[in-house]
Amino acid sequence: MNENNELLTYIYQNAKMGVTSCTDLIKLLNGKDNKIKKIVEGELKGYEEFVKKAEKLLKKNKIEQPKDKGLMADLMSKMGMNMELMKDNSDARIADMLTKGFTMGNIDISKKIDRFEDDADKEILKLAKELLEFGKKNIEILKPYL
């Protein structure tokens, strides 16, 4: 089923990118007095859970584990984050960056959910909806910092 493959690949890659971005951000905030650090650590744990769940479903559905977005994408993301935080590493700026990331992810996953609602495996669809809710919840958590 191609829709299962596409949806699960998206969930996996999104969660892996979230893990990478949060890990990089935590490293950048190391030794700084940002109150938002605990929130980023919570987001990291959430993304790690999505990676585990996606890996389990990939295995169950006999879908080959997708490749990560790639070294170049990671490098560009890290460089962009470094540049932004060099200009302004306030909690408000970090919350803004994270909120924009969650918003883009929510738009993408919403489109995929709508597209595959009738055809995708219910367990995979459930995980996609959980990822959407994770994004929405984190936007709400970040709002006080904006």
C-alpha positions in Angstrom: 0.0 0.0 0.0 1.7 3.1 -1.2 -0.3 5.5 1.0 0.9 3.7 4.1 4.5 4.0 2.9 4.2 7.7 2.1 2.4 8.6 5.3 4.7 6.6 7.5 7.8 7.8 5.8 6.7 11.4 6.4 6.0 10.7 10.1 9.4 9.1 10.5 11.4 11.8 8.7 9.5 14.6 10.4 10.2 13.0 13.8 13.9 12.4 13.0 14.2 16.0 11.9 12.6 17.1 15.1 15.0 15.0 17.1 18.0 16.5 15.2 16.7 20.1 15.5 15.9 19.9 19.2 19.2 18.2 20.0 21.1 21.0 18.1 19.1 23.7 19.8 19.7 22.2 23.2 23.5 22.2 22.5 23.3 25.8 21.4 21.5 26.7 24.6 23.9 24.8 26.8 25.4 27.2 29.4 22.8 29.9 28.6 20.0 31.0 30.9 17.1 30.4 28.6 13.9 29.4 30.4 12.6 27.7 27.2 15.3 25.0 27.4 13.0 22.7 29.4 10.3 23.0 26.8 12.8 22.0 24.0 13.9 19.0 26.1 10.2 18.0 26.4 9.8 18.4 22.6 12.9 16.2 22.1 11.4 13.4 24.2 8.1 13.6 22.2 9.9 13.4 18.9 12.0 10.5 20.1 8.7 8.6 21.0 7.4 9.3 17.5 10.6 7.9 16.0 10.2 4.7 18.0 6.5 4.3 17.2 7.2 4.9 13.5 10.0 2.4 13.4 7.7 -0.2 15.0 5.1 0.4 12.4 7.6 0.4 9.6 8.8 -3.0 10.7 5.2 -4.3 11.2 4.2 -3.2 7.7 7.4 -4.5 6.2 8.4 -1.0 4.9 12.0 -0.3 4.5 13.2 2.3 7.0 13.4 5.6 5.1 16.6 7.5 4.8 16.9 10.6 6.8 16.3 13.9 5.0 20.1 14.0 4.4 23.2 15.6 5.6 22.8 18.7 3.5 19.3 19.4 4.9 20.7 18.8 8.5 23.6 21.1 7.8 21.4 23.9 6.3 19.0 23.6 9.3 21.9 23.8 11.8 23.5 26.7 10.0 20.2 28.6 9.9 19.6 28.0 13.6 23.1 29.1 14.5 22.7 32.3 12.4 19.3 33.1 14.0 20.5 32.5 17.5 23.7 34.6 17.0 21.4 37.5 16.2 18.9 36.9 19.0 18.9 34.0 21.4 16.0 35.2 23.5 13.2 32.9 24.5 10.8 34.9 22.4 12.9 34.4 19.3 13.4 30.6 19.9 9.6 30.2 20.6 9.0 32.0 17.3 11.3 29.7 15.4 9.8 26.6 17.0 6.2 27.8 16.4 6.9 28.4 12.7 8.4 24.9 12.5 5.4 23.2 14.2 3.0 25.2 12.0 4.7 24.1 8.8 4.7 20.5 10.1 1.0 20.7 11.0 0.0 22.0 7.6 2.0 19.2 5.9 0.6 16.4 8.1 -2.9 17.8 7.9 -2.7 17.6 4.1 -1.5 14.0 4.2 -4.2 13.0 6.7 -6.9 14.4 4.5 -5.4 12.8 1.4 -5.0 9.3 2.9 -7.9 9.3 5.4 -9.9 6.6 3.5 -7.0 4.4 2.3 -4.2 4.3 4.9 -3.9 1.8 7.6 -5.8 2.9 10.7 -2.8 2.5 13.0 -0.6 4.7 10.8 -3.4 7.3 10.4 -3.7 7.3 14.2 0.0 8.0 14.6 -0.3 10.8 12.0 -3.1 12.4 14.0 -1.1 12.1 17.2 1.8 13.9 15.5 -0.6 16.7 14.5 -1.9 17.0 18.0 1.7 17.0 19.3 2.4 20.0 17.1 -0.8 21.8 18.1 -0.1 21.2 21.8 3.5 22.5 21.5 2.4 25.7 19.8 0.1 26.3 22.8 3.0 25.7 25.2 5.2 28.1 23.3 2.7 31.0 23.1 3.5 32.5 26.5 7.1 33.0 25.3 6.2 34.9 22.1 
